[in-house]
């Protein structure tokens, strides 16, 4: 969890204005972590959107930041203002209106007909064992059918405040929306007191199959190469992408072009190099007898590490290259002092007949937790244009 910005003693007005990418990045560096989708670099990745770094000021003090992406309506100079997994503010504040109203006013002044954001706030968690038991129980269909391991009081208060301020939740069945997922799977890398776990403790939390597969990969001679910095990542990228396209054909999804990943490397890994953090974005290539059998992309901002993309060969799956690559990423995250390893999106289904359940079954083997976030919320600023936009998106 990120550290909150210092809280003012009184609910003084918050001002919002544009800041430079350097100011934005400097603020993020004062936080424990923030989503990589809220870094200035991510704005360069999403080149089809207009981007802007915003600062939230309490007096003269910079107390929050946001990457805002503006998507233009067809044939109109009006925009949806999108704040993915942000803004980076004090979400524990009892008065979120003083943060969100100035944000909405600023976006309106930039021509926005609506604002969409994804508060980086946890609302509930379920243990790996709860998820496993739920899948085995025919009476359980979704995560919501299980009493969570933990409900977050801050998260509950955020949801209540957003609804009272006129924001509209954009959740869809299953937890996958057009933007970022509401449900993710995370492996804690610290204990309940915040003390760092070691590799043995993380391995012990995994199920037997995961531990067996990691050992099997090592015994088979699978070797994982990890890149450091822009040059190494760019050199490894064509091999990753070739395997990624193969994976897309096998698993029936549309792959992103090589140029997209090249932009990711140049922006995210480049930003890391500027900060003296060559592991901001890394590729991990698992080879068996010289042949690439699995490849992944990892991203880390502060104490939060993410598994972003993965690919695997159809042949030689028995050498467990994917498990080897995942374990390499977890070990890197531990060595970097990360508090959480995030395997990103899952659906909320626990129905054994649902085609999506395999995804959560793979991730639950890591021994982590299913996590429900606040999800994405919209604030219509121009109701007519917002309604037209919603109809347009529904027909796509």
N, C-alpha and C positions, 0 to 999 in steps of 0.2 A: 504494500500500500504506500502511496506517495505521502510525503510530509506535507502538511497544510502550511500555507503561507501564514506569516504572523497575523493574528486577528486583532482588529482594532478594538479599543475599549468601548467605543460607541459606534452605532451604525451610521458612520459618516458616508456621504455620497461617494460613489465610485464613478470615476471618469474613465471613458474608453477612447483611445485614439490609436492611430497607426504608429507602429514602432519599426525600427530597422530589423532585418533578420539577425544581425549581430546582437542587438538588445534582446530579442526574442530568445535566441540560443543561450545567451548569458543568464537569463532568468531560469530557463529549464535546467541549467547546470547547478542552480541552487536548490533544486528539488531532489528528493530521493530517487524519483523516476517520473517519467511521463510517457504517454503513448508515442511510438515513433510516428504515428499519424498526426501528431501535433508538433513535429519538428519543422523548421523552415525547409529542410531537405525534401520532406514529403510534398510540399507545394511544388517543387521542381519536378518531381516524379509525375504529378497529375497535371501535365502541361496543357491539357485541354480545358482546364479550369483557370480562371483568373484567381490569383492568390494574394493574400494580404496578411501580414503579421499585426496583431492587435495587442495592445497593452492595457491592463486594468490598473488604474492609479488611485491610491488612497492618499490624497494630498499630492506630494511629490514622489511618493514611494510606489515603485512598480510591484504590485502584489498579485498579478495574474497575467496570463498570456493566452493567446489563441491563434491558431492557424485557421483562417477562414478561406474557403474555396467558393468561388462564385460561378455557378453554371447558368448560362444564358438560355432564356426561352427562345424557341425558333422564331425568327423574324422580329423579335422585340428586344429592346435594350432593358429588359428586366431579368432579375436573377434569383435563383435559389441560393441562399448563403448557407454553406455547409461547414460545420465544425466537427470533423470526425474524431470520436473519442476525446472530446474536449467540451468546453474550454478547460484550461488548467487554472482552476481557481480554488478557493476554500469552500468545498461543497458541504462542509460541516457547519457553515454559517447558518444561523437560524433565520436569516433574512436574505434569501437568494434573490429576491426582487431587486435589491440594490446592485447586484452584479448583472443580472440578465436583462433588466430593462434598458440600461445604457448600451448593452450589446445589441439588442434589437433596434434601438434608435439609430445606432451607428450604421447597421446593415441597411436599414430603410433609407438612410441618406446616401447609400451607395447604389440604390436602385433595386434592392431586394424586395420581392413580393412575399417572401417567407424565409424563415430560418429553421434549419435542421441541425440538431446537435446530438451527441451521444455521451451523456455524462459518464465519466470513468468511475462509476460508483457501484460497489457490490451490494446486492440485495439479499442473496442467499447462497449457501454452499451445501453440497452433499458429498459425503465421503465415497471413496472408491467402493467400499464394501456395500454401502447403501445402494449405489447404482447397480452393482453386480446382483444383489438380492432382488432389486426391482425388475431387472431383465428376466430373472428366473420366475417371477411371480406373475401368473396370467392375469391377476386382478389389477396389476399396475400397468398403465399405458404410457404415462409421462412423468417427468421429474416432479411436476407439481402434485402428483398423487402421493408423494412421499413427504413426510415431515422433514424439513431440512436439518442438517447438522447445526446450522447457525443461520439466524436471520439478523441482518445488519440494521441497527436502529437508525444510523445516519442515512442509509439507503432508503429506508421506509419514509423518513422525513423528506428526503429529496423528491420522491415520487409524489407525495402529498402536496408539496409546495408547487411542483411543476403543474400539476392538474389545476390547482387553484389560481395559477397565474395565466391559464389559458393555453398551455402547451398540450399537444395531442400525441399520445403514444403511438408509435408506428409499428408495433409488434405484429407479426404474422404467425400463423400456425407453424409450429416446429421451431420457431426462434430465429429463422434465417429471414432477413429482410433485404431490401435492395442495397443497403449500406453494409454496416458491420454487424456481426452476430451478437445476439443478446445472451447466448449461452456459450461458454468456453470451458476448456479443461486445463487445469493448472496443477503443476507439481510444486509444492512448497519446498524451498531450499533452506529454510530456517525453521526452528522449532517454535513452540507457542510463546517462548520468552524472547524470541528474536535472535537466538544464538545460531550461528551457521551450522548446518549439517555437514557431515563428511560423506564421501562417496559410498562407504559401506552402509550408512543409514539410508541413503536414497535408494540403493540397490535393495535393501531389506524391505522397503515399503512396496516394491514392485511385486507383481504376482510371480508365481513359479515359472510360468511360460516365458515371461519377459526375461527373467534372469537366465533361464536355460538358453534362450535365443542369443543373448549377448555373449554367453560363454561359447556357444556353438560357432558364432561368427569369428571369435578370437581363435578358436581351435582350428577352424577352416583356413585361417590365414588372411582374413579380410583386414585390409589396412585402410584407415580413414585419413585423408589429407585435408587439412583445414587452411584456407587462405588467410592472408593478413594484408589489409590495405587494398587500394584500388587496383594497382597493377596486377597483383596475383589473382584477384577476383575476376577481372576482365579476361585474363588468360584462361581461367577455368570455365568461364561462362559458356562457350560453345558446347563443351562436353556435357555440362549440366542441361543445356537447352535441348540437345538432341535426345537425351534420356527423358526429359520432361515431355517432349512432343510424343515420344513412344508411349509414355504413361497416359497421356491424354487420349490417344487413339484407343488404348486398351480399356480405359475407364470411362470413355464416352463423355469427355468435357472439352470445351474449346480452349486451346492453349493460348497464352499470351505470346506475342512475337519476341524474338531475341532483342529487338531494339528497346522494348519495355524494360527488360532486365538490365540491359546496358545502362539505361538511364537511372535505374534504381541503384546500381553499383556506383555510378559516378556521383550521384547526389548523396546517398546515405553513407556509403563507405568514404566518400570524399569529405563529408561533414565530419565523420569520425577522425579522419587523418588530421583535419584542421585542429581538432580538440586534443590530439595526441592519443586517440582511442582507435587503433587500427582494427578492433573487433566490433565496431558499430554494426557492420554487416559482413558476414563471412559465409563462404560456400564450404560445404563439407562433402568430399567425394570419397565414397567407399568403393574400393577395388578388390577384386579377387583374381589372383593370377594375372594381374595387369588389366583386366577388363572392368569397366565401370558397372557396378551392380546397383548402386543407390547414390543419390545426391540430394542435398538439402540446402536451404538458405536459412540462416539464423540472423536475427537482429537483436541488439541490446541497447537500451537507453537507461543508464544508471543501474538500478537494482532489478530491473525487469528485463527478462530475456524471452524472445519469441521464436518459435518454429514457424517460419513464414511460408515456405514452399518445399515440396518434396517430390522426388521421382524415383522409380525403381524399375529394374529390368524384369521382364517376364521369365527369362531364363535364370537359372541359378538362384531361385528364390530360397532354396534350401540352405544357402550359406548365411542367410539373415543379414544382408547388408543394410536394410532399413533400420533394424534394431541397433546395429553397430553405429550408424550415422547419428541416430537419436541419442545414444549413450555418449557419443563424442560431444554433441551439443550440450548435453546436461553437464558433463564434466567441465567444459569450457565455462558454462554459466556459473558453476560452483567456484571455479578458480578466479573468476572475475568478481566474486562477492555478490552475485545476484541473489535476490530473496525469493524469486519465483521463476519457474520455467513454464512458459505459456504455450500450450499446443493449439491455441486459437479455437476456432468455432466447432461446435457440435450442435445437433438439434436436441430438442428436449424429449425425443421419443425413447421409450424403454420397451416398446412393443417388439417382441422377437420376430414378428412377421414384416416389420417395416424395413425397407431397404437401407435406411440410414442408420440402423442400430449397429451395424458393423463398425462404423466410424467411432462411436463412443466405446464399443467393446475393445477396439485397438488401443484407444487412449486410456481407458480405465486400467489397463494392465500396468501402467506406469505407477499406480498407487497414489495418484493425485486426487484432485477434487473437481467435481462439476460445479461451475460457478455461474450464477445468474447475475447479469449486470442490469443497470437501469434501462438499457435499450435506447433506441433513437426516438427523439421527440421533435415535433414540428410546432412552430408558432406562425400561423398565417398573419401576414402584414397587410396584404391586399386579398380579401376573401374571394373576389371574382377570379383573379389570376391564379390564386392558389387552387381553387376548385378546378379550373381548366387544366392546370399542371397535374393534379391528381388523376383526372380522367385520362390525360395523355399517358401517364405512367401505367395506369391500369390496362390500357390497350396494348402496351408494348409486349 
